[in-house]
Structure formats: structure tokens, C-alpha cells
Amino acid sequence: MTKKVVLAFSGGLDTSVCVPMLQEEYGYDEVIPVVVDVGQPEDDMQEAYDRAEELELDLRVVDASEEFVEEMIYPSIQANGSYEGYPMGTSMARPVIARHCLRIAEEEGAEGLAHGCTGKGNDQLRFEAVWRRSDLEIIAPMREHNLTREWELEYCREHDIDVEATEEEPWSIDSNVWSRSVEGGELEDPATEPPEEVFEWTTSPDDAPDGGQTVEIEFEEGEPVAVDGEELAPVELVKHVNDVAGSHGVGRNDMMEDRVLGLKVREVYEHPAATTLLKAHRDLESLVFTRRQLKHKQGIETEWSDLAYAGLVDEPLFHDLQAYVDSSQEQVTGSVRVKLHKGSVRVVGRESPHALYEGGMVSFDEGSVTDSIDQTDAVGFSKYHGIQGRMRDWY
Ligand code: ARG
């Protein structure tokens, strides 16, 4: 019987090296590479197609871009998902990729599941949090052999795997429709400014158009549904905002990040749509939420994001937090205008049928909640306000 292993595949250096290793070192007869489309650029998909062809493998392609945006990214907007201040991308995509690999492994009667992650990063944890639900053998050749890039390049040459393109581009890149991350190479020195060539989704803010651009985003129950009056399906909407905001240099991020294992990493990100949509969404919440909701949700968001970052989306607490987030979004309908200008996003206007705000004139309308308010009512309140501080013997 053929011994099969499913490999989460991108066609990059690491997952290419995995193929002969799985055959030669781990005794698998058939490697089934799986590439999952989570809205990464067409070039990335092409890299997987080309490499699979070169290696004479029967590549399985799963189109999960809608699933990814609808089930992971839109909830992440509603939860204002961010880890140490950046919108999470890779961590949101991994569970989706992992689930499809597991499904295919089960359908194919495979005995193993493999990934090309190292033993230092987060992705090993995110894949395996899903995969260890099964009893299949889990293989991580990079981690098990402590492989270096140099060794991998040499190994490819020995196995006639063409790595020319990889040699020129020393970064490790991970992309999906929500975010592009770049690490490694000269970026490993946190003091080095990222060269302009690491950026692909964003115009340099210096070169972005002087006048900027105002964009209106419409939300329904916390989900973006239209841009400048045009209704767009989720994947299209995110791609469109990536293009527009990226052309204004919005969404670059250069940061030190704390991985789950405790190691720090210098990471460079591009996420124009995420920066824009999260800013607009947060702003809309500040119009429709009570201050207690606003304050409480911040704690929920931090916890939600920590679990999502770790890939623990099957943790029961994550489901509980998600239920809270869902319920909170009922009122988050309305539109927000943002100005994109040379790398920045500024909210310049917002409106909602559920606004907890009444402008000066409106408050004189009949039926208004604030109708019955008489300014002199505040006198009593102000007498109590700060009373304990006044009783303390400061002076
Ligand atoms: N640091 C990010 C994370 O753990 C991104 C890692 C993506 N990998 C890469 N090769 N750039 O979510």
C-alpha cells in the first residue's frame, strides 16, 4: 500500500525541500501537496503551481478565499482583531489551511501531515493545534533537522530543484488577502531600515498623491458591505480597499513582535485594507456603543486576539468571546468616511441610525431622550462629584 503524506505547500524554499525529505528520510511513497487560496496574490499561487509541476507532484488546490474572509477576517474586523497593535493576518489564515489539509489527508487515507515551519515560530503551533485532533503522524522536517537556509539551498541544488529566484529574494514572505508579512534576510537586524523593495502592496508614502483621497465605508452589523456607495462581496471589498489604500501608502508597519514561544521577531507588514477598515470600524463603534460597552469590549478584544494569534480558535473561550462580539455588533451599522493621505488614515466623518449622540439642534426635537434634560439638574451631580478627594486632607 502506498504510504501517503499531505504537505501544506507554498512552493517556497522550505516546503520544496520538504518534498524529497519526506520521501527519502521519512519513507513516504507519495507526497500530496496542498495549496490553499486565502486570497494571496496570483504570483504566490503560481509559484506553488510551477514548483509542483517541476517536482512532478499532483497539487491539490483549495479555493478558500471566501471562507477565509467571511469566517475569519470579517469576525476579526468585528473583534477589532490586533496583536501588539497590528492586524493579524497569518494567524487568521493558518487554521483554515490546516483544516483543509486535514480533510484532504483523511479523504486520501494519508498516514501523515507535514508542514515546512521551523521550531522557532508560531505557525507550527497553529497548524498542529488543528492537526493533533487526528492521530496522523505530524512531520516538521525543518524543525526536526534544525535546517539553515544555506543547507536548504544546497540540498535543492543536489536535488535539481531550481532555486534561482529564491536566492535573489532572501526574505521569508507570507501573504493572504488581509496582510503580507516579510521577515528574515537583512531585516533580522532590527536597526536596519527596510529597503523599499520589500514592499509590494503599498506605494511609498513619499510618492503617494499629494491630495489624498476620501473613501466612504458602509457597515452592516459590523461588517463592511459597500465602498463609496458600491456594494461589494467580502473578498472583492477587501481587495478593492487594499488597492485604494495601498496606492496612498497606507498600511505599512515595521515592528518587534513577541511570538507565542517568547522569542521576539522583527516583522515588516503591509495591510492597507486592514488598517483602513479597522480604523473605520472602531470609529463607528465609538458612535453607537455606550461607554461601558466600549470599555468592556477592549478587554474581550485583547483576549480574542491573543487566542487567535496563538491559533487557538477551537478553545472554548474563543467561542464564548466570539458570541459576545457577535451580539455587540447588532448596532454597528452606518458609514464612516476616511481620508487616505500619504500613509495615513484619518476618520473625517461618521453616521449611523443607531448613534448614541444627538447634536445641539436635534435635542430640541420632540421625543428626544435628552428633551427632558435641564442643565441645572447637573448641580446635584457636581456636588457629589469628587467628594472623596475633597474629604482627603490634601491642603
Ligand atoms: N509573525 C507573524 C505571525 O506569526 C507572521 C509570520 C509569517 N511568516 C513569514 N514567513 N513572514 O503571525
Boltz pocket constraint, residues with backbone or C-beta under 6 A from the ligand:
constraints:
  - pocket:
      binder: B
      contacts: [[A, 89], [A, 90], [A, 91], [A, 122], [A, 123], [A, 172], [A, 173], [A, 174], [A, 181], [A, 182], [A, 183], [A, 257], [A, 265], [A, 267], [A, 309]]
      max_distance: 6.0
